[in-house]
Amino acid sequence: MNPYALLAAAIASELVATVSLKLSQGFSKPLPSLGVVVGYGVAFALLSLVLEELPIGMVYATWAALGIVGIAAVGVVAFGERLDPAGVAGIACIVLGVVLLNVVSETSAH
């Protein structure tokens, strides 16, 4: 399977797990707590498959950056959290960094 598709699925699973972590209220709610365990389990299983084909530095940078951007977006949309201009600029820098790493840099596997 395409390692980039697996990476996207791993990131999506991590996002579900992280949102579940917030919803679990300190692991006091069973269903969201289960979502944390399953979500992170699936995320790491998929990530291990991705690492068989792609460089670890590029994979982890992409994983972390898109996780940060995704969770920040979920925070704004689902939980009413706010981003100030500095936060937006920071997220833009993260996105630019991932684009540079994956498209321009020779570090990626393209």
C-alpha positions in Angstrom: 0.0 0.0 0.0 1.1 3.6 -0.6 3.1 4.7 2.4 1.7 8.3 2.2 -1.8 6.9 2.4 -0.8 4.9 5.4 0.8 8.0 7.0 -2.4 10.0 6.4 -4.4 7.2 8.1 -1.9 7.1 11.0 -2.3 10.9 11.4 -6.1 10.7 11.2 -6.1 7.9 13.9 -3.8 10.0 16.1 -6.2 13.0 15.7 -9.1 10.8 16.8 -7.2 9.5 19.7 -6.1 13.0 20.9 -9.7 14.3 20.6 -10.8 11.2 22.5 -8.2 12.0 25.2 -9.8 15.4 25.7 -13.3 13.9 25.8 -12.3 11.1 28.2 -12.0 13.7 31.1 -9.0 12.1 32.7 -10.0 8.6 31.6 -13.2 8.8 33.6 -15.4 8.2 30.6 -15.2 4.6 29.2 -16.0 5.2 25.5 -13.6 8.1 24.8 -11.0 6.2 26.9 -11.3 3.3 24.6 -11.0 5.7 21.7 -7.6 6.8 23.1 -6.2 3.3 23.4 -7.5 2.1 20.0 -6.7 5.3 18.2 -3.1 5.5 19.4 -2.7 1.7 18.9 -3.8 2.0 15.3 -1.8 5.1 14.7 1.5 3.5 15.9 0.8 0.3 14.0 0.3 2.2 10.8 3.3 4.4 11.5 5.5 1.3 11.9 4.5 0.2 8.4 5.2 3.6 7.0 8.7 3.6 8.5 9.5 0.4 6.5 9.5 2.5 3.3 10.1 6.2 4.2 12.9 8.0 6.1 12.2 8.4 9.8 13.0 12.1 10.0 10.7 13.1 7.2 7.9 10.8 8.5 8.1 12.1 12.1 8.3 15.7 11.0 5.2 15.2 8.8 3.4 13.2 11.5 4.1 15.8 14.2 3.4 18.9 12.1 0.1 17.6 10.6 -0.9 16.4 14.1 -0.3 19.9 15.5 -2.2 21.6 12.7 -5.0 19.1 12.8 -5.5 19.3 16.5 -5.3 23.1 16.5 -8.1 23.1 13.8 -10.2 20.7 15.8 -9.7 22.9 18.9 -11.0 25.9 17.0 -13.9 24.2 15.3 -15.1 21.7 17.9 -14.1 23.2 21.2 -14.3 26.9 20.5 -10.6 27.5 21.2 -9.1 30.7 19.8 -6.0 31.3 17.7 -4.4 34.7 17.8 -2.3 36.1 14.9 0.9 34.7 16.4 -0.7 31.2 16.6 -1.9 31.5 13.0 1.6 32.6 11.9 3.2 29.7 13.8 0.9 27.2 12.2 1.6 28.7 8.8 5.3 28.2 9.5 4.7 24.5 10.4 2.8 24.0 7.2 5.5 25.7 5.2 8.1 23.5 6.9 6.3 20.3 6.0 5.9 21.5 2.4 9.6 22.3 2.1 10.6 19.0 3.7 8.3 16.9 1.5 8.5 18.8 -1.8 11.7 20.6 -2.0 14.2 18.8 0.3 16.2 15.8 -0.9 15.4 14.3 2.6 12.0 13.0 1.3 11.7 9.8 -0.6 10.4 11.4 -3.9 
